[in-house]
Amino acid sequence: MLKSYMPPASRMHVFVRQYTRLQFDRERDESYEEKRTMIGGAVRRTNLAIERHASKIYTRNMFEEFGRLLLEGTAYNVTEVERMKKYITTHNNAAKREKWSRVEYEVTINDDKSIFTCECGQFEHTRMLCCHALRVMEILHLDEIPKHHILKRWTRDARDILPDHLVQYQKDKAHNLSFTCRHARLYFKAMEVVRMGDASTACYEHMHAGLDSLLRSGAPLAVTRDGLAFEDCLIQNGNGCQAANGEPALVDHGAEPCHSVANSVNVNALQCLEAPDKRRGAGRPTNCREKAPYEGLSKRTRFCSICCREGHKRTTCPERGDAPKKPRKPGRCKNCSIEGHRRDTCKRPLRFAES
């Protein structure tokens, strides 16, 4: 993707400009698809429960791809090898398929019916279920797609991504979690502090200083935990967020607040910054750029055949004068070679001139 935006051997300022354009185009495309999914809705091809569930989680483009795979899976017959363990899908028109085309695929299921593995390997490649696994799910009358086979990148909540220590607030992580009363009240108080601190500069400084003193005074008390905290409940229930190393990612409540310039930036100090001046090259600006269709691309120049100048034709040439037009040649019969009539009205027999 970066190669299509970045010219080879480009300088640093060109790299920054093109990378910014890449981010802008990606953000624009994602916003367009999100709005298209929200406004357009989903059009189901069947009335299956698994397709109804897919219409609620996938974006519009991915749901259309899911519907195509679901319809393609109807061309396969399912044979049970081992009940709820192994199935064979065979194409119903295998005799007329190409010789290089495979017509049988084996689909295996784990013990709790949460993972469907097919020999084609499409899910491992695109993270989208293949038509063979969907056909087996249809035979088994599954109401929903297993969570293992749902990639968040293809869902409507693809942008709902938070850091490791805040992952419990994501939409797909907070369905089965109950917020404690004290956690919810503190959260609402914190939101109120943020709203009030954003009112003015003086209010921001006052709220920021108060929060710093509150963190310093509350750090010794937070060392002793009673086991009823929200993060403690997550770990006890097995729903704790996992960091990159596989360990639970929690906030270090005893850490001192960082005041270094490298790790924290004052927002007010950035408000006075302006974009750098654009450096223009010497000479006239070049016009060797790709023009949009509405700019009117120039066509080939035409010249007059009399004076050999551009801008007019020979019919409107000022040097033409009142010269009359050349008389039109009279029509000649192709059968008898006599002027005044045509071959279809000729009185002589056909091919008279050849004889």
C-alpha positions as CSV (number, residue, x, y, z in Angstrom):
1,M,0.0,0.0,0.0
2,L,2.8,2.4,0.8
3,K,4.6,1.8,-2.5
4,S,1.6,3.2,-4.4
5,Y,2.0,6.5,-2.6
6,M,5.7,6.8,-2.1
7,P,8.0,7.4,-5.1
8,P,11.4,5.6,-4.9
9,A,14.4,7.5,-3.4
10,S,12.1,10.3,-2.1
11,R,13.2,12.8,0.5
12,M,12.0,13.1,4.0
13,H,9.5,15.9,3.4
14,V,8.0,14.0,0.4
15,F,7.7,10.9,2.6
16,V,5.9,12.9,5.4
17,R,3.5,14.5,2.8
18,Q,2.7,11.2,1.1
19,Y,2.3,9.3,4.3
20,T,-0.2,12.0,5.5
21,R,-2.0,11.6,2.2
22,L,-2.1,7.8,2.8
23,Q,-3.6,8.3,6.3
24,F,-6.2,10.8,4.9
25,D,-7.3,8.4,2.1
26,R,-7.6,5.5,4.5
27,E,-9.6,7.6,7.0
28,R,-11.9,8.8,4.1
29,D,-12.5,5.3,2.8
30,E,-13.3,4.0,6.3
31,S,-15.7,6.8,7.0
32,Y,-17.4,6.3,3.7
33,E,-17.9,2.6,4.4
34,E,-19.1,3.3,7.9
35,K,-21.7,5.7,6.7
36,R,-22.7,3.4,3.9
37,T,-23.2,0.6,6.4
38,M,-25.2,2.8,8.7
39,I,-27.5,4.3,6.0
40,G,-27.8,1.6,3.4
41,G,-28.5,-1.3,5.7
42,A,-28.2,-5.0,4.8
43,V,-30.1,-7.0,2.2
44,R,-30.3,-10.6,3.0
45,R,-30.5,-13.3,0.3
46,T,-31.9,-16.0,2.5
47,N,-33.8,-16.2,5.8
48,L,-31.2,-18.2,7.7
49,A,-30.4,-17.3,11.3
50,I,-26.7,-17.3,10.7
51,E,-27.1,-14.7,7.9
52,R,-29.3,-12.6,10.2
53,H,-26.6,-12.6,12.8
54,A,-24.0,-11.7,10.1
55,S,-26.0,-8.7,9.0
56,K,-25.8,-7.3,12.5
57,I,-22.0,-7.6,13.0
58,Y,-20.4,-7.2,9.5
59,T,-20.0,-4.1,7.5
60,R,-22.0,-3.8,4.3
61,N,-19.2,-4.9,2.0
62,M,-18.2,-7.9,4.1
63,F,-21.8,-8.9,4.5
64,E,-22.2,-8.9,0.8
65,E,-19.1,-11.2,0.6
66,F,-20.6,-13.4,3.3
67,G,-23.9,-13.7,1.4
68,R,-22.0,-14.6,-1.7
69,L,-20.1,-17.4,0.1
70,L,-23.3,-18.6,1.8
71,L,-25.0,-18.8,-1.6
72,E,-22.0,-20.6,-3.1
73,G,-22.1,-23.2,-0.3
74,T,-25.5,-24.4,-1.5
75,A,-23.8,-26.2,-4.4
76,Y,-22.2,-28.7,-2.0
77,N,-23.7,-31.8,-0.5
78,V,-22.6,-32.7,3.1
79,T,-21.7,-36.2,4.2
80,E,-21.3,-37.0,7.9
81,V,-18.2,-39.0,8.6
82,E,-18.2,-38.6,12.4
83,R,-21.1,-37.0,14.2
84,M,-20.3,-33.5,15.3
85,K,-16.6,-34.1,14.5
86,K,-15.9,-34.5,10.8
87,Y,-17.9,-33.8,7.6
88,I,-17.2,-34.1,3.9
89,T,-18.6,-31.5,1.4
90,T,-18.9,-32.6,-2.2
91,H,-19.9,-30.5,-5.2
92,N,-23.2,-31.5,-6.7
93,N,-21.9,-31.0,-10.2
94,A,-18.5,-32.6,-9.8
95,A,-18.6,-34.5,-13.2
96,K,-18.6,-31.2,-15.2
97,R,-16.0,-29.4,-13.1
98,E,-12.5,-28.8,-14.5
99,K,-9.9,-31.5,-13.9
100,W,-7.7,-29.2,-11.8
101,S,-10.7,-28.1,-9.6
102,R,-11.1,-29.9,-6.3
103,V,-14.7,-31.1,-5.5
104,E,-14.3,-32.5,-2.0
105,Y,-13.3,-30.7,1.2
106,E,-13.1,-32.0,4.7
107,V,-14.5,-29.9,7.6
108,T,-13.6,-30.7,11.2
109,I,-15.2,-29.4,14.3
110,N,-13.8,-29.1,17.9
111,D,-15.6,-30.5,20.9
112,D,-17.6,-27.3,21.9
113,K,-18.5,-26.5,18.2
114,S,-16.6,-23.2,18.4
115,I,-13.9,-23.8,15.7
116,F,-14.6,-25.1,12.2
117,T,-11.5,-26.0,10.2
118,C,-11.6,-26.6,6.5
119,E,-9.0,-28.0,4.2
120,C,-9.2,-25.1,1.8
121,G,-7.6,-22.8,4.3
122,Q,-9.6,-19.7,3.3
123,F,-10.2,-18.6,6.9
124,E,-6.6,-18.8,7.8
125,H,-5.8,-16.7,4.8
126,T,-8.5,-14.0,4.8
127,R,-10.1,-14.6,8.3
128,M,-13.4,-15.0,6.5
129,L,-15.4,-18.3,6.7
130,C,-15.3,-20.4,3.5
131,C,-18.4,-21.7,1.7
132,H,-17.7,-25.3,2.9
133,A,-17.7,-24.4,6.6
134,L,-20.8,-22.2,6.1
135,R,-22.6,-25.1,4.5
136,V,-21.8,-27.4,7.5
137,M,-23.0,-24.7,9.9
138,E,-26.2,-24.5,7.9
139,I,-26.7,-28.2,8.1
140,L,-26.1,-28.1,11.9
141,H,-28.6,-25.3,12.3
142,L,-26.3,-22.8,14.0
143,D,-27.9,-19.6,15.0
144,E,-24.8,-17.5,15.3
145,I,-21.3,-17.4,13.9
146,P,-18.7,-18.6,16.4
147,K,-16.7,-15.9,18.0
148,H,-13.5,-17.5,16.9
149,H,-14.4,-16.9,13.3
150,I,-15.3,-13.2,13.7
151,L,-12.4,-10.9,12.9
152,K,-13.0,-7.4,14.4
153,R,-11.4,-5.8,11.3
154,W,-14.5,-6.9,9.3
155,T,-17.1,-5.8,11.8
156,R,-18.9,-2.5,12.4
157,D,-16.8,-1.9,15.6
158,A,-13.5,-2.1,13.8
159,R,-12.5,1.4,15.0
160,D,-13.3,0.6,18.7
161,I,-9.7,-0.2,19.7
162,L,-8.4,1.0,23.1
163,P,-5.0,0.5,24.9
164,D,-4.4,-2.7,26.8
165,H,-5.2,-1.3,30.2
166,L,-8.5,0.1,28.9
167,V,-9.6,-2.8,26.7
168,Q,-12.4,-3.7,29.1
169,Y,-14.3,-0.5,27.9
170,Q,-14.5,-1.7,24.4
171,K,-17.9,-2.6,23.0
172,D,-17.0,-6.2,22.4
173,K,-15.5,-6.6,25.9
174,A,-18.1,-5.0,28.1
175,H,-21.2,-7.2,27.3
176,N,-20.8,-9.7,30.0
177,L,-19.1,-7.4,32.6
178,S,-20.9,-5.7,35.5
179,F,-19.5,-2.4,36.6
180,T,-19.2,-2.0,40.4
181,C,-21.1,0.8,42.0
182,R,-18.0,2.7,43.2
183,H,-16.3,2.3,39.9
184,A,-19.2,3.8,38.0
185,R,-19.6,6.7,40.5
186,L,-15.9,7.5,40.2
187,Y,-16.1,7.3,36.5
188,F,-18.9,9.8,36.3
189,K,-17.1,12.1,38.7
190,A,-14.0,12.0,36.5
191,M,-16.1,12.9,33.4
192,E,-17.5,15.8,35.3
193,V,-14.0,17.0,36.2
194,V,-13.0,16.8,32.6
195,R,-16.0,18.9,31.5
196,M,-15.4,21.5,34.1
197,G,-11.6,21.7,33.5
198,D,-12.1,22.4,29.8
199,A,-14.1,25.6,30.5
200,S,-11.1,28.0,30.8
201,T,-7.4,28.1,31.3
202,A,-7.6,29.0,35.0
203,C,-10.1,26.2,35.6
204,Y,-7.8,23.8,33.8
205,E,-4.8,24.7,35.9
206,H,-6.9,24.4,39.1
207,M,-8.3,21.0,38.2
208,H,-5.0,19.7,37.0
209,A,-3.2,20.7,40.2
210,G,-6.0,19.1,42.2
211,L,-5.8,15.9,40.4
212,D,-2.0,15.7,40.9
213,S,-2.4,16.2,44.6
214,L,-5.2,13.6,44.7
215,L,-3.1,11.0,42.9
216,R,-0.2,11.6,45.3
217,S,-2.3,11.3,48.4
218,G,-4.3,8.3,47.1
219,A,-1.3,6.2,45.9
220,P,-0.4,4.8,49.4
221,L,-4.1,3.9,50.0
222,A,-4.4,2.1,46.6
223,V,-1.6,-0.3,47.5
224,T,-3.9,-2.3,49.8
225,R,-6.7,-3.9,47.7
226,D,-9.8,-5.6,49.1
227,G,-10.4,-7.7,46.0
228,L,-13.7,-6.0,45.0
229,A,-12.2,-3.6,42.5
230,F,-13.3,-3.8,38.9
231,E,-9.9,-5.0,37.6
232,D,-9.7,-7.6,40.4
233,C,-13.1,-8.9,39.3
234,L,-11.9,-9.2,35.8
235,I,-8.9,-11.3,36.8
236,Q,-11.0,-13.5,39.0
237,N,-13.6,-14.1,36.2
238,G,-10.9,-14.8,33.6
239,N,-11.8,-11.8,31.6
240,G,-8.7,-9.8,32.3
241,C,-7.2,-8.0,29.3
242,Q,-4.0,-9.6,28.0
243,A,-1.0,-7.6,27.0
244,A,1.5,-8.4,24.3
245,N,3.4,-10.8,26.6
246,G,0.3,-12.7,27.6
247,E,0.1,-11.2,31.1
248,P,-2.8,-9.1,32.5
249,A,-2.2,-5.5,31.6
250,L,-3.2,-3.3,34.5
251,V,-2.5,0.3,35.5
252,D,0.3,0.9,37.9
253,H,-1.5,2.8,40.6
254,G,1.6,3.3,42.7
255,A,3.7,4.9,39.9
256,E,4.6,8.5,40.2
257,P,3.0,10.9,37.7
258,C,5.4,11.8,34.9
259,H,6.1,15.5,34.3
260,S,8.8,15.2,31.6
261,V,8.3,17.1,28.4
262,A,9.1,14.0,26.4
263,N,6.2,12.0,27.8
264,S,3.6,14.8,28.3
265,V,2.8,17.7,26.0
266,N,0.9,20.8,27.2
267,V,-2.0,21.3,24.8
268,N,-2.1,25.0,25.4
269,A,1.5,25.3,24.2
270,L,0.6,23.7,20.8
271,Q,-2.2,26.2,20.0
272,C,0.3,28.9,19.0
273,L,2.0,26.6,16.4
274,E,1.3,27.2,12.8
275,A,1.9,25.2,9.6
276,P,5.4,25.9,8.1
277,D,5.6,28.1,5.1
278,K,5.4,26.4,1.8
279,R,8.7,26.7,-0.1
280,R,8.1,27.4,-3.8
281,G,10.6,26.6,-6.4
282,A,12.3,29.1,-8.6
283,G,10.6,30.0,-11.9
284,R,7.1,29.6,-13.2
285,P,5.0,26.9,-11.7
286,T,4.9,23.7,-13.7
287,N,1.8,22.5,-15.4
288,C,3.0,18.9,-15.8
289,R,0.4,17.5,-13.3
290,E,-2.6,15.3,-13.6
291,K,-5.6,17.4,-14.2
292,A,-9.1,16.6,-13.1
293,P,-11.8,16.0,-15.7
294,Y,-13.6,19.2,-14.8
295,E,-10.5,21.3,-15.7
296,G,-11.1,20.6,-19.4
297,L,-8.2,18.7,-21.0
298,S,-6.9,20.4,-24.2
299,K,-7.6,18.6,-27.5
300,R,-5.5,18.4,-30.6
301,T,-5.1,21.7,-32.5
302,R,-6.7,21.8,-35.9
303,F,-5.4,23.9,-38.8
304,C,-7.1,25.5,-41.8
305,S,-6.4,23.7,-45.1
306,I,-6.2,27.0,-47.1
307,C,-4.1,29.3,-45.0
308,C,-2.6,26.6,-42.7
309,R,-3.4,28.6,-39.6
310,E,-5.1,27.4,-36.4
311,G,-8.4,28.6,-34.9
312,H,-10.7,28.1,-37.9
313,K,-11.6,25.7,-40.8
314,R,-11.6,26.2,-44.5
315,T,-15.3,27.0,-44.5
316,T,-14.8,30.1,-42.4
317,C,-11.3,31.1,-43.7
318,P,-11.0,34.9,-44.3
319,E,-8.7,34.2,-47.3
320,R,-11.3,32.0,-49.0
321,G,-13.2,34.9,-50.4
322,D,-16.4,34.2,-52.4
323,A,-15.0,31.2,-54.2
324,P,-17.9,28.9,-55.1
325,K,-18.0,25.4,-53.9
326,K,-16.9,22.7,-56.2
327,P,-19.9,21.3,-58.1
328,R,-21.0,17.9,-57.0
329,K,-20.4,15.1,-59.5
330,P,-23.6,13.6,-60.9
331,G,-24.4,10.1,-60.0
332,R,-23.4,7.4,-62.3
333,C,-25.0,3.9,-62.7
334,K,-22.7,1.1,-61.8
335,N,-24.6,-1.2,-64.1
336,C,-24.5,0.7,-67.5
337,S,-22.1,3.5,-66.6
338,I,-24.6,6.2,-67.7
339,E,-25.2,9.3,-65.6
340,G,-28.7,10.3,-64.4
341,H,-29.8,7.2,-62.6
342,R,-28.6,4.5,-60.2
343,R,-28.2,0.7,-60.4
344,D,-31.5,-0.1,-58.6
345,T,-33.5,2.0,-61.2
346,C,-31.5,0.9,-64.3
347,K,-33.6,-0.4,-67.2
348,R,-30.9,-2.6,-68.6
349,P,-30.2,-6.1,-67.4
350,L,-27.7,-6.6,-64.6
351,R,-24.0,-6.8,-65.4
352,F,-24.7,-5.0,-68.7
353,A,-21.3,-3.1,-68.6
354,E,-19.3,-6.3,-68.2
355,S,-20.9,-7.9,-71.3
